[in-house]
């Protein structure tokens, strides 16, 4: 009798070869995890990373260290994660800046936002708020557009992030107006000049804009999301206030280095999704900032990122922005 030993050996080899990966996933994590954030401490991304990190640590019974690697439009943090060991112990908590916008804003990136990373899950989505200096004679989006159309290029908007800038560029495109763009290193710096009257308008994250609105120092004209912010229910969306179809927000997501074993990716995804949906995260971050929880499978995040990249490319091209 002849035995078909080769198929059996191949099967045994496959099982034995995958055993270390399965064992690693089952034991993961057995040491501290590092969350790398491409923005400074105190930023919205940093706040989210710390809240999620606490929830992951409680569930996994391992500490989570948040490491801020700010600067260079996220290049520093992205490179660090891309070059890290693909073992699941280095996770990037980031935004559309590093994984959708940068590839269209810069001619050369020191990292590949697709090939160098393993998508884990989305973490959240947020809208931005359109604010103006109270001295500006515009009490609504429609009135602001009317002013801008009357004197093209006279009125300015500031931005301190790619999301903020693209929100202003999209408004120009869809409303058929021409504004002067003034770039800043961060949204808080732009807000300072807006308060001082050096610029006329900006579309900024709610965490930066709402305190000034509540203090009566800035006027809110519209919200960039597809529905009103629960933190500012009286402020209409920009779409309903005069620019039908307008929507421009930002998103948070988590990535590991490319090559991270699938079982480990699955385990990190489970930990992160559970953290996002936790009551502690809701009360500490999502509810206070008006951010919408947004979780995905790794495959869904990859598809979402691809679509967002195409969207940003269209806006940047239409705006005539030359890559740096």
C-alpha positions in Angstrom: 0.0 0.0 0.0 1.3 3.4 -0.9 0.8 6.4 1.4 0.6 9.9 0.2 3.1 11.4 2.6 3.9 14.6 0.9 0.4 16.3 1.3 0.4 15.1 4.9 3.8 16.6 5.5 2.9 19.8 3.9 -0.2 20.1 6.0 1.7 19.3 9.2 4.3 21.9 8.2 1.7 24.5 7.7 0.1 23.8 11.0 3.4 23.8 12.9 4.6 26.9 11.0 1.5 28.8 12.1 1.6 27.6 15.7 4.1 30.3 16.9 1.9 33.1 15.3 -1.2 31.7 17.0 0.6 31.3 20.3 1.9 34.9 20.0 -1.6 36.2 19.3 -3.1 34.3 22.2 -0.4 35.6 24.6 -0.6 39.2 23.2 0.0 41.5 24.9 2.6 40.3 27.4 4.4 43.6 27.7 3.7 47.3 27.4 2.3 48.7 24.2 3.4 52.0 22.7 0.9 54.4 21.1 2.8 56.8 18.8 1.0 60.1 18.2 2.1 62.5 15.4 0.9 65.6 17.2 1.8 67.4 20.4 0.5 66.6 23.9 -2.8 68.2 24.4 -4.0 67.9 20.8 -7.2 66.1 20.1 -5.3 63.1 18.8 -3.2 63.0 21.9 -6.3 63.2 24.1 -7.9 60.3 22.2 -4.8 58.2 22.4 -4.6 58.6 26.2 -8.3 57.8 26.7 -8.1 54.7 24.4 -4.8 53.7 25.9 -6.3 53.6 29.4 -9.2 51.4 28.2 -6.9 49.0 26.3 -4.6 48.8 29.4 -7.5 47.9 31.6 -8.8 45.2 29.3 -5.3 43.7 28.3 -3.8 44.1 31.8 -0.7 45.7 30.3 0.3 49.3 30.4 0.0 51.5 27.3 2.6 54.3 26.8 1.7 57.3 24.7 4.6 58.8 22.8 4.2 62.2 21.1 6.4 62.6 18.0 5.1 65.9 16.7 6.5 67.8 13.8 7.1 67.7 10.0 3.4 67.2 9.2 3.5 63.7 10.9 6.6 62.5 9.0 8.5 61.8 12.2 5.9 59.6 13.8 5.0 57.9 10.6 8.6 56.9 9.9 9.1 55.6 13.4 6.1 53.3 13.2 6.8 52.2 9.7 10.3 51.1 10.8 9.2 49.5 14.1 9.1 45.8 14.7 5.9 44.3 13.3 4.9 42.6 16.5 1.9 44.6 17.6 3.6 46.5 20.3 3.9 49.8 18.3 0.6 51.3 17.2 0.1 54.7 15.5 -2.9 56.7 16.6 -3.3 59.2 13.8 -5.6 61.1 11.4 -6.3 61.8 7.8 -3.3 64.2 7.8 -0.7 61.4 7.6 -2.8 58.8 5.8 -4.8 60.7 3.3 -3.7 64.2 2.8 0.1 64.2 3.0 0.6 62.1 -0.1 -1.1 64.8 -2.2 0.5 67.8 -0.4 4.1 66.7 -0.6 6.1 65.5 -3.7 8.1 63.0 -1.6 7.1 61.3 1.6 9.6 59.4 3.7 7.0 56.8 4.3 4.2 55.1 2.2 0.8 55.5 3.9 -0.4 52.2 2.4 2.5 49.9 2.0 4.3 50.7 5.3 1.3 50.1 7.5 -1.2 47.4 8.6 -4.7 49.1 9.1 -6.2 48.2 12.5 -9.5 50.2 12.9 -11.1 53.6 12.6 -11.4 55.4 16.0 -13.5 58.4 15.4 -14.9 61.1 13.1 -15.4 64.7 13.7 -16.7 67.9 12.1 -15.3 71.4 12.2 -17.0 74.7 12.9 -16.8 77.8 10.8 -16.1 80.9 12.9 -15.6 84.6 12.1 -14.5 87.6 14.0 -17.6 89.5 15.4 -16.5 92.6 13.6 -17.2 91.0 10.2 -20.6 92.0 8.9 -21.8 88.4 8.3 -24.1 86.6 10.6 -24.6 83.5 8.4 -22.8 81.4 5.9 -24.9 82.9 3.1 -24.0 86.5 4.2 -20.3 85.5 4.3 -20.5 84.1 0.8 -22.3 87.3 -0.4 -19.5 89.4 1.0 -16.8 87.2 -0.6 -18.5 87.3 -4.0 -18.8 91.0 -3.9 -15.0 91.5 -3.3 -13.1 88.4 -4.5 -9.8 87.9 -2.6 -10.4 90.6 0.0 -11.4 88.2 2.8 -9.0 85.7 4.4 -9.2 82.4 6.1 -6.6 80.8 8.3 -5.8 77.1 8.9 -3.4 75.3 11.1 -4.1 71.7 9.9 -4.7 69.9 6.6 -8.3 69.3 7.6 -8.9 73.0 8.4 -7.3 74.1 5.2 -9.2 71.7 3.0 -12.4 72.7 4.6 -11.7 76.3 3.5 -10.6 75.2 0.1 -13.8 73.1 -0.4 -16.0 76.0 0.7 -14.4 78.2 -2.0 -14.9 75.6 -4.7 -18.5 74.8 -3.8 -19.6 78.4 -3.1 -17.8 79.9 -6.1 -15.8 82.4 -4.0 -12.2 83.4 -3.8 -10.5 83.9 -0.3 -7.0 84.6 0.8 -5.5 81.6 2.6 -3.2 82.3 5.5 -1.3 79.2 6.8 -0.4 78.6 10.5 1.5 75.9 12.3 -1.5 75.0 14.4 -5.2 75.9 14.7 -4.8 77.6 18.1 -2.3 80.0 16.5 -4.8 80.8 13.8 -7.5 81.3 16.3 -5.3 83.9 18.1 -5.0 85.9 14.9 -8.7 85.5 14.2 -9.5 87.0 17.6 -7.2 89.8 16.9 -8.7 90.6 13.5 -5.7 89.7 11.4 -7.8 87.1 9.5 -11.5 87.0 8.9 -12.6 83.4 9.1 -11.5 79.8 9.7 -13.0 76.4 9.9 -11.5 74.7 12.9 -12.0 71.7 15.1 -14.7 72.1 17.8 -12.2 71.7 20.6 -10.4 74.8 19.5 -13.4 76.9 18.3 -16.2 76.2 20.8 -14.6 77.8 23.9 -14.2 81.1 22.0 -17.8 80.9 20.7 -19.1 80.2 24.2 -17.1 83.1 25.5 -18.7 85.4 22.9 -15.3 86.2 21.3 -16.1 84.5 17.9 -19.3 84.0 15.9 -20.2 80.5 14.7 -21.7 80.4 11.2 -21.8 76.7 10.3 -20.7 73.2 11.0 -18.8 71.2 8.4 -20.3 67.7 9.2 -23.4 66.2 7.6 -25.4 66.8 10.7 -25.4 69.4 13.4 -22.9 69.0 16.3 -24.5 68.0 19.6 -22.3 70.5 21.3 -23.6 73.4 19.2 -27.2 72.3 18.1 -28.2 75.9 17.2 -25.4 76.1 14.6 -26.6 74.9 11.2 -24.5 72.7 9.0 -22.7 74.6 6.2 -24.8 72.5 3.8 -28.1 73.7 5.2 -26.8 77.2 5.7 -26.1 77.9 2.0 -23.8 75.4 0.4 -25.8 72.2 -0.4 -23.8 69.0 -0.4 -20.9 70.5 1.6 -19.2 68.1 4.0 -15.7 68.1 5.3 -14.5 66.6 8.5 -11.5 64.7 10.0 -11.0 61.2 11.2 -8.9 59.2 13.6 -7.5 55.7 13.0 -5.0 53.2 14.3 -2.2 51.5 12.3 0.5 49.0 13.0 3.7 48.4 11.0 3.3 46.4 7.8 4.0 42.8 8.3 2.3 42.5 11.6 0.9 38.9 11.8 -2.8 38.7 11.0 -3.7 37.0 14.4 -2.0 39.9 16.2 -3.8 42.5 14.0 -7.1 40.8 14.9 -6.3 40.9 18.6 -5.3 44.6 18.5 -8.4 45.4 16.5 -10.6 43.7 19.2 -8.9 45.6 22.0 -9.2 49.0 20.2 -12.8 48.5 19.1 -13.8 47.5 22.7 -11.9 50.6 24.0 -13.7 53.0 21.6 -17.1 51.6 22.6 -16.3 51.8 26.4 -18.2 54.0 28.7 -15.0 55.5 29.9 -14.0 56.6 26.4 -17.5 58.0 25.7 -17.5 60.2 28.8 -13.8 61.2 28.7 -13.5 62.0 25.0 -16.3 61.3 22.6 -19.1 63.2 24.3 -17.1 66.2 25.4 -15.5 66.8 22.0 -18.5 65.9 19.9 -16.5 63.2 18.1 -18.4 60.3 16.7 -17.1 56.8 17.5 -16.0 55.1 14.3 -14.8 51.5 14.4 -14.0 49.2 11.5 -12.4 45.9 10.5 -8.8 46.3 9.2 -10.2 45.6 5.7 -12.9 48.3 6.0 -10.3 50.8 7.2 -8.1 50.1 4.2 -11.1 50.7 1.8 -12.1 53.9 3.8 -8.6 55.3 3.6 -8.4 54.7 -0.1 -11.6 56.5 -0.7 -10.6 59.4 1.6 -7.2 59.7 -0.3 -9.1 60.1 -3.6 -11.4 62.7 -2.1 -8.5 64.7 -0.8 -6.7 64.4 -4.1 -9.7 65.9 -5.9 -10.0 68.8 -3.5 -6.3 69.6 -3.6 -6.2 69.4 -7.4 -9.3 71.6 -7.8 -7.8 74.1 -5.4 -4.6 74.3 -7.5 -2.4 73.5 -4.5 1.1 72.7 -5.6 2.8 69.8 -3.8 5.7 71.1 -1.6 
